Amino acid sequence: MIYEMAFIHRSASFYLPDGNRINNERLEYLGDAVLDTIFADYLFTRFPEADEGTMTKTRSRLVNREILNQISRKMGLHKLLVTQISNQRSTRHLYGDALEALTGAIFIDKGYKKTRKFIIGKVLKEFVDLETIIDTENDFKSLLFEWAQKSKSSLVFSYNEEYDFITKMSVFSTTLKVNSEIMGTGNGSSKKEAEQEASRQAWSVISDKENL
């Protein structure tokens, strides 16, 4: 039952006779923390000479929402996901959540040691090109702030939050102005996700202009 629950998005929630609502939210919460720990543990062992900053940056790239979505699709988890959301763009952001929920389910069923073995042996080593991830920058907001400091430019994010009754989630949108000019817009299930999309767009424009 717990593994089935890992693939039930809250838009497809159902209730048991005792009134308990069944979906993968709680497993996702647990799996997020377990994955973070496993990745930190793995990087600490894999790169004994790496400093804290390097390991933190690499871990943040591994737990990036788009990376988790890609891993989930490669594993075929998207085929198991039960959801009432039909919009493809909205649905793809749920795949990484399903991977986190599955991790949470394995942790409850098997404990940390076996969960770590599964994630490292069956996920990281089979579906992740770690070297490519290490060499690929995905924290566009940080890149922008570094650029803004050097170029004495201003960055202003403005936000809007709406409730999506289909996904039963808050949806955040943000607009990014660089020196009072709109250069990016983003949407996501969190402000951070929306900021990164807007920052990615802005960084693309700035990079083209300055050949960074």
MOZI-V569023 format. One record per residue. N is the residue number from 1. RES is the residue in one letter. OMEGA is omega in degrees with one decimal (NA if undefined). Layout:
# MOZI-V569023
N|RES|OMEGA / N|RES|OMEGA
This chain:
# MOZI-V569023
1|M|-175.8 / 2|I|178.4 / 3|Y|174.4 / 4|E|-179.6 / 5|M|-177.4 / 6|A|-176.1 / 7|F|178.0 / 8|I|177.9 / 9|H|-174.9 / 10|R|176.0 / 11|S|179.1 / 12|A|-178.7 / 13|S|172.3 / 14|F|-175.2 / 15|Y|173.7 / 16|L|179.3 / 17|P|-179.8 / 18|D|176.6 / 19|G|-180.0 / 20|N|178.6 / 21|R|-175.9 / 22|I|169.7 / 23|N|-172.5 / 24|N|-175.4 / 25|E|-177.1 / 26|R|177.5 / 27|L|177.5 / 28|E|178.7 / 29|Y|-179.8 / 30|L|-178.1 / 31|G|177.1 / 32|D|-179.6 / 33|A|-179.5 / 34|V|178.0 / 35|L|179.6 / 36|D|179.5 / 37|T|-179.3 / 38|I|179.5 / 39|F|178.4 / 40|A|178.6 / 41|D|-178.2 / 42|Y|-178.4 / 43|L|178.4 / 44|F|-179.5 / 45|T|-175.4 / 46|R|-176.3 / 47|F|-174.9 / 48|P|-178.0 / 49|E|-176.3 / 50|A|177.6 / 51|D|-175.5 / 52|E|-178.1 / 53|G|180.0 / 54|T|179.9 / 55|M|179.3 / 56|T|179.5 / 57|K|179.7 / 58|T|178.8 / 59|R|-179.7 / 60|S|177.1 / 61|R|178.6 / 62|L|-176.8 / 63|V|174.5 / 64|N|-174.4 / 65|R|-177.9 / 66|E|178.0 / 67|I|178.9 / 68|L|176.7 / 69|N|-179.9 / 70|Q|179.0 / 71|I|-178.6 / 72|S|179.3 / 73|R|178.5 / 74|K|178.9 / 75|M|-178.7 / 76|G|-177.8 / 77|L|-179.3 / 78|H|179.2 / 79|K|-178.2 / 80|L|-174.0 / 81|L|176.9 / 82|V|-177.2 / 83|T|175.9 / 84|Q|-178.4 / 85|I|-176.9 / 86|S|-178.7 / 87|N|-174.1 / 88|Q|-178.5 / 89|R|179.6 / 90|S|-175.7 / 91|T|-173.9 / 92|R|179.1 / 93|H|-179.5 / 94|L|-175.7 / 95|Y|177.5 / 96|G|176.9 / 97|D|180.0 / 98|A|176.9 / 99|L|177.5 / 100|E|-179.7 / 101|A|177.2 / 102|L|177.5 / 103|T|177.7 / 104|G|179.6 / 105|A|179.0 / 106|I|179.6 / 107|F|178.9 / 108|I|-175.8 / 109|D|-170.6 / 110|K|-177.7 / 111|G|-173.1 / 112|Y|-173.3 / 113|K|-178.7 / 114|K|176.5 / 115|T|177.5 / 116|R|179.5 / 117|K|179.8 / 118|F|-176.6 / 119|I|-178.7 / 120|I|-175.8 / 121|G|-174.2 / 122|K|-179.6 / 123|V|-176.6 / 124|L|-173.2 / 125|K|-177.4 / 126|E|-172.0 / 127|F|-176.4 / 128|V|172.4 / 129|D|-171.8 / 130|L|-178.1 / 131|E|178.5 / 132|T|179.4 / 133|I|179.2 / 134|I|-176.2 / 135|D|-177.0 / 136|T|179.2 / 137|E|177.0 / 138|N|176.5 / 139|D|-174.7 / 140|F|178.5 / 141|K|178.4 / 142|S|177.6 / 143|L|-179.5 / 144|L|-179.2 / 145|F|176.3 / 146|E|178.4 / 147|W|-178.5 / 148|A|178.6 / 149|Q|-178.6 / 150|K|-175.4 / 151|S|-178.9 / 152|K|178.5 / 153|S|179.1 / 154|S|176.3 / 155|L|-180.0 / 156|V|174.7 / 157|F|171.6 / 158|S|-169.5 / 159|Y|172.1 / 160|N|-179.9 / 161|E|177.3 / 162|E|178.1 / 163|Y|178.6 / 164|D|-176.0 / 165|F|177.5 / 166|I|179.4 / 167|T|-177.0 / 168|K|-179.0 / 169|M|171.5 / 170|S|177.7 / 171|V|-178.2 / 172|F|172.9 / 173|S|-179.7 / 174|T|174.6 / 175|T|-178.5 / 176|L|175.4 / 177|K|175.3 / 178|V|-175.5 / 179|N|176.7 / 180|S|178.3 / 181|E|178.4 / 182|I|-178.8 / 183|M|179.9 / 184|G|173.6 / 185|T|-179.0 / 186|G|176.4 / 187|N|178.2 / 188|G|180.0 / 189|S|176.6 / 190|S|177.0 / 191|K|-178.3 / 192|K|-179.2 / 193|E|179.0 / 194|A|178.9 / 195|E|-177.9 / 196|Q|179.0 / 197|E|177.8 / 198|A|179.7 / 199|S|178.6 / 200|R|179.2 / 201|Q|-179.6 / 202|A|-178.9 / 203|W|178.0 / 204|S|179.6 / 205|V|-177.9 / 206|I|179.7 / 207|S|179.2 / 208|D|-178.0 / 209|K|-172.8 / 210|E|-179.5 / 211|N|-179.2 / 212|L|NA
